[in-house]
């Protein structure tokens, strides 16, 4: 069985996804949608999309009955409306992280997928990489004992550029949703939804969060710390600590090529390149891996998972469950409320600090996404 994919958006992450599709024999890239015909044509030319299926609007892509699944790679501000558009048109959807702007949007996306009987998953690609698969296996096997702490940070210094996606609140920009979602999702994967959330952050001149730290507490006694920044180059590493051992995630923690596992028996370095399949991991240092086998940088793992779930008759994921995507958004909502971060999208249910009555409306600006 072959799965026919369309891609909504033509930015860097969309290009990486198109490369990744080419690695899977049961995947076909058959269509692309953009807000402008020239960018759709340029993308289609690069990746071999037939001219007639290079759509100059997302509505045209949604109406393309030759598409089974759509990868939503538009800005965060458009994840919610575009996911609804494609689901209601009868397409399955793999939506880029962060899943939405808030938990209410995320819940509506899930409800719509279920009502339409269509596949939906957040494209939290880290979950499907060899390193993250090994993390879950090690924790499940008791290699760390009881997990008591999860730490992660992701940040780099960028010049403030008004209107650029990361610095545009109308597009859902800022460090929290674009970068902080990775360590928050790692904590969620291992510890679930926190019972307490404390956050501090600094908003920049454009109104987005540029530097933020989140402390999460759990009734079990475990804690998690996530940091994200557009103002400082952070270590971009992670660490999982338990009662009998630990796992270190070297940079970059969202797509590590190795893990350092420490326990009573000593220290072990696990070589788990993100871009390779399991069969090729042992060959990575020999020079025998073809460039094609690195295409997409590791995005193919999540695509294969989508195919496997659909082939087995499932409409969601057991690795990145829809309920958990909504849960992560609730955590991020709590952070936004505490640091005073709001997105000027009229329909968004903003979390509001005490004493504040209503959000300020604004217009949504449309740009192609280039998130990592």
C-alpha positions in Angstrom: 0.0 0.0 0.0 1.3 3.5 -0.9 0.4 6.6 1.1 -0.1 9.8 -1.0 1.2 12.9 0.8 0.6 16.6 0.3 2.6 19.2 2.1 1.1 22.5 3.3 3.9 25.1 3.4 7.2 25.3 1.6 9.7 26.4 4.2 12.8 24.6 5.6 10.9 22.0 7.6 8.7 21.3 4.6 11.7 20.7 2.5 13.2 18.4 5.0 10.0 16.5 5.2 9.9 16.1 1.4 13.5 14.7 1.5 12.4 12.3 4.2 9.4 11.1 2.2 11.8 10.0 -0.5 13.4 7.5 1.8 10.2 5.4 2.3 9.1 3.1 -0.5 5.4 3.3 0.5 5.3 7.1 0.5 4.5 9.4 -2.4 4.8 13.2 -2.5 1.9 14.0 -4.8 0.9 17.6 -4.0 2.0 20.8 -2.3 0.1 23.9 -1.1 1.3 27.4 -0.5 -0.2 30.8 0.0 1.5 31.9 -3.3 1.7 30.1 -6.6 5.4 30.9 -7.3 6.5 29.2 -4.1 4.3 26.2 -4.7 5.8 25.9 -8.2 9.4 26.3 -7.0 8.9 23.6 -4.3 7.1 21.3 -6.8 9.9 21.7 -9.3 12.5 20.8 -6.7 10.7 17.7 -5.4 9.0 16.4 -8.6 5.4 17.4 -7.8 3.3 17.3 -11.0 2.6 20.9 -12.2 -1.2 20.4 -11.9 -0.8 19.6 -8.2 1.2 22.6 -7.2 -1.5 24.5 -5.5 -1.4 28.3 -4.9 -3.7 28.1 -1.9 -4.3 25.7 1.0 -7.9 25.4 0.1 -6.9 24.0 -3.3 -4.7 21.5 -1.6 -7.5 20.5 0.7 -9.8 19.9 -2.3 -7.2 17.6 -4.0 -8.8 14.2 -3.8 -5.6 12.5 -4.8 -4.1 13.2 -1.4 -4.4 10.8 1.6 -2.4 12.7 4.2 -1.3 16.3 4.6 1.8 17.4 6.5 1.0 20.9 8.0 4.2 22.9 8.0 2.7 26.4 8.1 3.4 28.8 10.9 2.2 27.9 14.4 -0.6 30.5 14.2 -2.1 28.4 11.3 -1.7 24.9 12.7 -5.3 25.0 14.1 -7.2 26.4 11.1 -5.2 24.5 8.5 -5.6 21.2 10.4 -9.3 21.7 10.6 -9.4 22.6 6.9 -7.7 19.4 5.9 -9.5 17.1 8.3 -12.9 18.4 7.2 -11.8 17.8 3.6 -11.3 14.2 4.3 -7.5 14.1 4.7 -5.4 12.7 7.5 -3.1 15.2 9.1 0.4 15.2 10.6 0.7 18.7 12.2 4.1 20.2 13.0 5.0 21.0 16.6 3.8 22.9 18.6 0.4 21.3 18.0 -1.5 24.6 18.3 -1.4 28.0 20.0 -3.3 26.8 23.1 -5.0 23.8 24.6 -8.5 24.9 23.4 -7.3 24.9 19.8 -5.6 21.5 20.3 -8.8 20.0 21.8 -10.9 21.2 18.9 -8.4 19.7 16.4 -8.6 16.3 18.2 -12.4 16.5 18.4 -12.6 17.3 14.7 -10.3 14.4 13.8 -12.5 12.0 15.8 -15.7 13.4 14.3 -14.4 13.1 10.8 -12.8 9.6 11.4 -9.4 10.9 10.2 -5.8 10.3 11.3 -4.2 13.1 13.3 -0.8 13.3 15.1 1.5 16.1 16.3 4.8 15.9 14.4 7.0 15.8 17.5 9.7 14.0 15.5 12.0 13.6 18.5 9.7 10.9 19.9 10.5 8.6 17.0 14.2 9.0 16.8 16.5 6.0 17.8 17.7 7.9 20.9 14.2 8.6 22.2 13.1 5.0 21.5 16.1 3.9 23.6 15.2 6.3 26.4 11.8 4.8 26.7 13.2 1.3 26.6 15.8 2.0 29.2 13.3 3.7 31.6 10.8 0.9 31.1 13.4 -1.7 31.9 14.3 0.1 35.2 17.8 1.1 34.1 17.5 4.4 36.0 15.3 3.2 38.9 12.6 5.8 39.5 12.9 8.9 37.4 13.0 11.9 39.7 14.3 14.8 37.5 14.2 15.7 33.8 16.2 18.7 32.6 16.5 20.2 29.1 17.3 23.5 27.4 17.3 24.7 23.9 18.4 28.2 22.9 20.6 30.3 20.7 21.1 34.0 20.2 19.4 35.6 17.3 19.2 39.3 16.3 15.7 40.7 16.9 14.0 40.9 13.5 10.5 42.4 13.6 8.1 40.5 11.3 10.4 37.4 11.1 8.4 34.3 12.3 10.3 33.7 15.5 9.8 37.4 16.6 6.3 37.8 15.4 3.5 37.2 18.0 0.9 37.0 15.3 2.6 33.9 13.9 3.0 32.3 17.4 6.7 33.2 17.6 9.0 33.2 20.6 11.2 30.7 22.4 8.6 28.8 24.3 6.5 27.3 21.6 9.3 26.9 19.0 12.1 25.6 21.2 10.8 25.1 24.8 8.2 22.7 23.6 11.0 20.1 23.1 12.2 19.8 26.8 8.6 20.2 28.0 7.5 17.3 25.7 10.5 15.2 27.0 9.3 15.8 30.6 5.8 14.9 29.5 6.9 11.7 27.9 8.6 10.5 31.1 6.6 12.1 33.9 3.2 13.0 32.4 1.4 16.3 33.0 2.8 18.3 35.9 0.7 19.2 38.9 2.5 22.5 39.4 4.0 24.9 36.9 6.2 27.9 37.8 7.7 30.1 35.1 9.8 33.2 34.6 10.5 34.9 31.3 11.4 38.0 29.5 9.4 39.4 26.6 11.2 41.3 23.9 10.4 44.5 22.0 8.2 42.7 19.5 6.1 41.1 22.3 7.3 37.5 22.0 9.1 35.6 24.8 12.8 35.6 24.2 14.1 34.0 27.4 12.1 31.6 29.6 12.5 29.0 32.3 9.8 26.5 33.4 9.8 24.5 36.6 7.4 21.6 36.7 6.4 19.6 39.8 4.7 16.3 40.2 2.9 14.6 43.1 5.3 11.8 42.8 8.1 14.2 44.0 9.7 14.4 40.6 10.6 17.7 39.1 11.4 18.9 35.6 13.2 22.0 34.3 12.9 23.4 30.8 14.7 26.5 29.4 14.4 28.2 26.1 16.0 31.3 24.6 16.4 33.5 21.6 18.8 35.7 23.6 21.4 33.3 24.8 23.2 30.3 23.4 22.2 27.5 25.8 23.8 24.1 26.0 20.9 22.5 24.1 21.4 19.4 26.2 19.1 17.2 28.4 19.5 14.9 31.4 17.2 12.3 32.9 18.0 11.4 36.5 16.7 8.5 38.5 17.3 6.8 41.8 19.9 4.4 40.3 21.2 6.0 37.1 21.0 8.8 34.5 20.8 9.4 30.8 22.5 12.4 29.2 21.3 13.8 25.9 24.1 15.8 24.2 23.4 18.7 21.9 21.1 18.8 20.3 18.8 17.3 22.9 15.8 17.2 20.5 17.7 15.1 17.9 20.8 13.6 19.7 23.1 11.1 17.9 24.1 9.4 21.1 23.1 8.9 24.7 25.4 8.6 27.7 24.0 6.2 30.2 25.4 6.1 33.7 24.5 3.5 36.3 26.0 1.2 39.0 27.8 -0.8 36.4 29.5 2.2 34.9 29.1 4.5 31.9 27.9 3.5 28.4 27.9 5.5 25.3 25.1 4.5 22.9 25.6 5.5 19.2 22.2 6.3 17.8 22.4 8.7 14.8 19.1 10.5 14.3 19.3 10.5 10.5 19.8 6.7 10.1 17.6 3.7 10.4 18.5 1.0 13.0 20.0 -1.2 10.4 22.5 1.4 9.4 23.6 2.7 12.8 26.6 0.5 13.1 27.9 1.7 9.7 27.8 5.4 10.5 31.5 5.8 11.3 32.8 3.7 8.5 31.9 6.0 5.6 29.6 3.3 4.1 26.4 5.2 4.6 25.0 6.7 1.4 23.9 10.4 1.5 20.4 9.3 0.6 20.3 7.4 3.9 20.7 10.7 5.8 18.1 12.6 3.8 15.6 14.4 6.0 17.7 14.3 9.1 15.5 11.8 10.9 12.1 13.0 9.9 11.4 9.7 8.2 11.0 7.9 11.5 7.7 9.7 12.3 6.4 9.2 8.8 7.0 5.4 9.0 5.1 5.4 12.3 2.1 7.1 10.7 2.1 4.5 8.0 2.3 1.7 10.5 -0.5 3.1 12.6 -2.8 3.5 9.6 -1.9 0.1 8.2 -2.9 -1.4 11.6 -6.3 0.5 11.5 -5.5 3.2 14.0 -6.3 6.9 13.6 -3.8 8.2 16.2 -0.5 7.4 17.7 0.5 5.4 20.8 3.9 7.2 20.9 2.6 10.8 20.6 -1.0 10.4 21.8 -3.5 13.2 21.0 -4.4 13.5 24.7 -0.8 14.1 25.5 -0.5 16.8 22.8 -3.4 18.6 24.4 -1.8 18.1 27.8 1.5 19.7 26.7 -0.5 22.7 25.4 -2.1 23.0 28.9 1.4 23.2 30.4 2.5 25.8 27.9 -0.8 27.8 28.5 0.1 27.9 32.2 3.6 29.2 31.4 2.2 31.9 29.1 -0.2 33.1 31.8 2.6 33.5 34.3 5.0 35.4 32.0 2.3 37.5 30.4 2.7 36.2 26.9 -0.2 36.7 24.5 -0.7 36.1 20.8 -2.8 38.7 18.9 -5.1 36.2 17.3 -8.8 37.3 17.8 -10.3 33.8 18.3 -7.6 32.6 20.7 -8.6 32.0 24.3 -5.7 33.8 26.0 -4.7 32.9 29.5 -4.9 36.2 31.4 -3.1 37.3 34.5 -5.2 38.4 37.5 -6.9 41.7 36.9 -6.7 41.6 33.1 -10.1 41.4 31.4 -9.6 40.8 27.7 -6.9 40.1 25.1 -5.9 42.7 22.5 -7.1 41.7 19.0 -4.8 41.6 16.0 -4.4 40.4 12.5 -2.7 37.1 11.6 0.2 37.5 9.3 0.9 34.6 6.9 4.4 33.5 6.2 5.9 30.1 5.4 7.3 28.2 8.4 11.0 27.5 8.8 11.0 26.0 12.3 13.6 23.5 13.3 
